[in-house]
Amino acid sequence: MKKIELERIPIKASEITKLARKALRNKPTWKPSKGYKYLKDCNMGDMVLAGNQEAIVTEPEYGEILVISSNCSNEDKSFYLGSRRWSTKTEVKIIRRSKNEK
């Protein structure tokens, strides 16, 4: 079996910089999966489902949201139940809207 030798083309530093800047400008826009929303788009008091945990959205903060887990189907319920902080980019399915919705 013969080895194939590839011809390497030298790349200038300015070309690399130009390519990196273009990639930083053209960021992808992330969207949640169909039927889901990001936690940051939910209102306070909404009941949401993330994986196998049901939770109520309570306090939005910088980069995280405080939720109270009310129900889960795991064996270790003492770990999952109670007050938790989830990322604002967590994909959740809204089970029930809050009554104070605008």
VEXTORLO-233771 format. One line per 5 residues: number of its first residue (from 1); their letters; for each residue x, y, z of C-alpha. Coordinates in nm, 3 decimals. Layout:
NUM) a) X/Y/Z  ...
***
This chain:
1) mkkie) 0.000/0.000/0.000  0.146/0.334/-0.105  0.148/0.638/0.115  -0.018/0.941/-0.033  0.172/1.259/0.025
6) lerip) -0.035/1.569/0.061  0.091/1.904/-0.050  0.065/2.150/0.237  -0.033/2.501/0.146  0.106/2.765/0.379
11) ikase) -0.158/2.987/0.541  -0.079/3.341/0.641  -0.157/3.469/0.990  -0.376/3.744/0.844  -0.594/3.482/0.671
16) itkla) -0.638/3.294/0.998  -0.733/3.616/1.179  -0.983/3.705/0.905  -1.143/3.361/0.923  -1.165/3.371/1.305
21) rkalr) -1.329/3.715/1.303  -1.583/3.603/1.044  -1.671/3.297/1.254  -1.721/3.513/1.565  -1.950/3.752/1.377
26) nkptw) -2.166/3.482/1.222  -2.269/3.302/1.539  -2.538/3.037/1.513  -2.876/3.121/1.662  -2.981/2.844/1.896
31) kpskg) -3.346/2.752/1.930  -3.511/2.502/2.165  -3.646/2.175/2.028  -3.999/2.162/1.887  -4.257/2.181/2.168
36) ykylk) -4.006/2.311/2.423  -3.907/2.656/2.549  -3.600/2.791/2.721  -3.647/2.845/3.092  -3.570/3.217/3.050
41) dcnmg) -3.884/3.250/2.833  -4.114/3.109/3.104  -4.308/3.327/3.346  -4.284/3.316/3.722  -4.520/3.054/3.861
46) dmvla) -4.525/2.831/3.551  -4.506/2.458/3.613  -4.247/2.305/3.380  -4.117/1.960/3.295  -3.745/1.902/3.233
51) gnqea) -3.655/1.540/3.175  -3.829/1.352/3.455  -3.860/1.646/3.696  -4.157/1.875/3.742  -4.076/2.217/3.885
56) ivtep) -4.229/2.558/3.951  -4.037/2.864/3.826  -3.986/3.112/4.111  -3.696/3.360/4.090  -3.509/3.463/3.776
61) eygei) -3.150/3.581/3.839  -2.843/3.649/3.630  -2.774/3.336/3.425  -2.982/3.106/3.641  -3.339/3.059/3.760
66) lviss) -3.450/2.927/4.097  -3.705/2.648/4.066  -3.880/2.432/4.323  -3.890/2.067/4.216  -4.224/1.921/4.312
71) ncsne) -4.223/1.577/4.153  -3.968/1.340/4.003  -3.958/0.976/3.904  -3.606/0.896/4.026  -3.521/0.660/4.309
76) dksfy) -3.327/0.926/4.500  -3.613/1.171/4.558  -3.449/1.341/4.854  -3.176/1.471/4.621  -3.403/1.597/4.342
81) lgsrr) -3.690/1.750/4.541  -3.672/2.102/4.680  -3.512/2.427/4.570  -3.274/2.408/4.271  -3.098/2.653/4.040
86) wstkt) -3.125/2.575/3.669  -2.962/2.745/3.373  -3.169/2.989/3.168  -3.089/2.778/2.858  -3.254/2.465/3.001
91) evkii) -3.513/2.326/2.759  -3.844/2.272/2.937  -4.198/2.184/2.843  -4.464/2.402/3.004  -4.721/2.187/3.183
96) rrskn) -4.934/2.461/3.334  -4.921/2.839/3.291  -4.929/3.071/3.590  -5.254/3.253/3.662  -5.085/3.594/3.664
101) ek) -4.982/3.564/3.300  -4.997/3.887/3.103
***
